[in-house]
Amino acid sequence: MTAYIIKRMLYAIPTLIGVNVLIFALFFVVNSPDDMARTILGDKNVTRAAIENWKQENGYHLPLFWNAGAAGAARVTDTIFFTKSVRLFVFDFGNADRTGTSIGDQIRLRIAPSLAIAVPTFILGLLVDITLSLIVAFYRATYLDRWALVLCVVTMSISALFYIIGGQYLFSICLRLVPISGFDTGAGMFKFVLLPVVIGAVAGIGAGVRFYRIIFLEVIGNDYIRTARAKGLSEAQVLFKHVLKNAMIPILTGVVMTIPFLFYGSLLMEAFFAIPGLGGYTLEAINGQDFAVVRAMVYLGAVLNVAGLVLTDISYTLVDPRVRLG
């Protein structure tokens, strides 16, 4: 099993190298540093001297791959590829193009608010989705099953904006139970995250229940489930001991792949509830065309996706003996 895990982790290295090279090509070959400077400074009346000054201040004045004017190792290290791309491997994200603030410091400051929203939403949504889908699968081919599918399709068809705006209007403006927006730390955080967490869980019920229902129905149709029932086990034991256990591989696949979204949070949720998280930070960078921040967040997202894939493979070894023995 150890060799299997090491092999899966080694697969991540060439993937991250390829992602890094692709990001560099998109941000510095397709879109040159001169284009970045014109975008930041404004296309109208921008002088060549202003462009060169901006590039000098932000480290974009260096050659792309090879600095012939330097000596020794500086020929490689004093390049845009090394300073802006290779350093991403050690999570040295540099500074923002517009504000000059450290991107790494901003990520460390904003990751806690994102997780404060995303983790409870993820856990609550997962528990509700699995519980409801187990109930629906148990009553398959009945009126409960049919109406549950109709409600799932209806909830999936409604935009997340409806849940956000409707929830703010009902619980914040009309009932005044929770603040309409804002964020706080410590014990005061609960009243600010309660509504976004509930809305996030409710908005994902339709897709989650349909997904897990299909998985459970496939497991319920297997011979060993009929054998378990023939042995006289209760339906609760059959569902939670046999059906849920044997459905863990596809469940883990879907669960672990949501890890990047836990760190990024929800762009809409953070924007409408004024939560200073990574999702809002990314959205601000896109709107402000801050290429350094966007580049850092794209790479961070790629790292988290690769980490999710590795964790998925590792989790298989915990629930499937065939992977451990293979």
Stockholm file with secondary structure:
# STOCKHOLM 1.0

chainA/1-326         MTAYIIKRMLYAIPTLIGVNVLIFALFFVVNSPDDMARTILGDKNVTRAAIENWKQENGYHLPLFWNAGAAGAARVTDTIFFTKSVRLFVFDFGNADRTGTSIGDQIRLRIAPSLAIAVPTFILGLLVDITLSLIVAFYRATYLDRWALVLCVVTMSISALFYIIGGQYLFSICLRLVPISGFDTGAGMFKFVLLPVVIGAVAGIGAGVRFYRIIFLEVIGNDYIRTARAKGLSEAQVLFKHVLKNAMIPILTGVVMTIPFLFYGSLLMEAFFAIPGLGGYTLEAINGQDFAVVRAMVYLGAVLNVAGLVLTDISYTLVDPRVRLG
#=GR chainA/1-326 SS CHHHHHHHHHHHHHHHHHHHHHHHIIIIIISCHHHHHHHHHCSTTCCHHHHHHHHHHHTCSSCSSCCTTSCTTHHHHSSHIIIIIGGGGGTCCCBCTTTCCBHHHHHHHHHHHHHHHHHHHHHHHHHHHHHHHHHHHHTTTSHHHHHHHHHHHHHHHSCHHHHHHHHIIIIIIISCCSCSSCCCSGGGGHHHHHHHHHHHHHHTHHHHHHHHHHHHHHHHTSHHHHHHHHTTCCHHHIIIIIIHHHTHHHHHHHHHTTHHHHHHCCHHHHHHTTCCSHHHHHHHHHHHTCHHHHHHHHHHHHHHHHHHHHHHHHHHHHHCHHHHHC
#=GC SS_cons         CHHHHHHHHHHHHHHHHHHHHHHHIIIIIISCHHHHHHHHHCSTTCCHHHHHHHHHHHTCSSCSSCCTTSCTTHHHHSSHIIIIIGGGGGTCCCBCTTTCCBHHHHHHHHHHHHHHHHHHHHHHHHHHHHHHHHHHHHTTTSHHHHHHHHHHHHHHHSCHHHHHHHHIIIIIIISCCSCSSCCCSGGGGHHHHHHHHHHHHHHTHHHHHHHHHHHHHHHHTSHHHHHHHHTTCCHHHIIIIIIHHHTHHHHHHHHHTTHHHHHHCCHHHHHHTTCCSHHHHHHHHHHHTCHHHHHHHHHHHHHHHHHHHHHHHHHHHHHCHHHHHC
//
